[in-house]
């Protein structure tokens, strides 16, 4: 086989292998967006469905509260992010259905 033909075959083989690796690798990955950035934690609007991110080491602003322990959303659309769309805290810290 002439050398130019060998290079064509090798190029096609490498292109095919690269495509297969790329498609296989991408299909197993899922992008997940975090609710807050590093150095922040999520807070919940009292008696409402609003939320915000608060800087670590600071208290939530007036009208907001920390999520109950073990019920803190970490990623968009995770179990607790979805839950807090239909629930909130009242002024006494009790979990209630969102208005």
C-alpha positions in Angstrom: 0.0 0.0 0.0 1.5 3.4 -0.9 2.4 5.7 2.0 -0.2 8.3 1.1 -3.0 5.6 1.2 -1.7 4.4 4.6 -1.9 7.9 5.9 -5.4 8.3 4.7 -6.5 5.0 6.3 -4.7 6.0 9.6 -6.3 9.4 9.5 -9.8 7.9 9.1 -9.2 5.4 11.8 -8.0 8.1 14.2 -10.9 10.3 13.4 -13.4 7.5 14.0 -11.7 6.6 17.2 -11.7 10.2 18.4 -15.4 10.6 17.5 -16.3 7.4 19.4 -14.4 8.4 22.5 -15.9 11.9 22.4 -19.5 10.7 22.0 -19.1 8.0 24.7 -17.5 10.3 27.2 -20.1 13.1 26.7 -23.1 10.8 27.0 -22.2 9.8 30.6 -21.6 13.3 31.8 -24.3 15.6 33.1 -23.9 19.2 34.0 -25.2 20.2 37.4 -25.5 23.8 38.5 -25.0 24.5 42.2 -27.6 26.6 44.0 -24.9 29.0 45.4 -21.3 29.8 44.7 -18.4 28.7 46.9 -18.4 30.7 50.1 -22.1 31.0 50.1 -25.1 29.1 51.5 -28.8 29.1 50.4 -31.4 30.9 52.5 -35.2 30.7 52.2 -37.7 33.5 52.3 -40.0 33.2 55.3 -43.7 32.8 54.3 -42.7 32.9 50.6 -41.0 30.9 47.9 -38.1 33.2 47.4 -34.5 32.2 48.0 -31.1 33.8 48.0 -27.5 33.0 48.7 -25.8 34.4 51.7 -22.1 34.8 52.4 -20.7 32.1 54.7 -20.2 33.4 58.2 -23.1 35.9 58.1 -26.7 35.6 59.2 -29.6 35.6 56.8 -31.1 39.1 56.1 -34.5 40.0 57.6 -37.3 38.0 56.1 -35.0 35.0 55.3 -34.0 31.9 57.3 -31.6 29.1 57.0 -33.0 25.8 55.6 -33.7 23.2 58.3 -30.7 20.9 58.8 -30.6 18.0 56.3 -33.0 19.8 54.0 -30.6 22.2 52.3 -30.6 22.3 48.5 -27.2 22.0 46.9 -27.8 21.7 43.2 -30.5 23.1 41.0 -33.4 20.6 40.6 -32.1 18.3 43.4 -34.5 16.8 45.9 -34.5 19.8 48.3 -34.5 22.5 45.6 -37.7 21.0 44.1 -39.2 20.5 47.6 -38.7 24.2 48.6 -40.6 25.4 45.5 -43.8 24.2 47.2 -42.9 24.6 50.8 -41.6 27.3 53.0 -41.0 28.2 56.7 -43.4 30.3 58.8 -42.2 33.0 61.2 -41.8 30.2 63.9 -39.6 28.1 61.7 -42.3 25.5 61.0 -42.4 24.0 57.5 -45.7 24.9 55.7 -47.1 24.7 52.3 -46.0 27.7 50.2 -48.8 30.3 49.7 
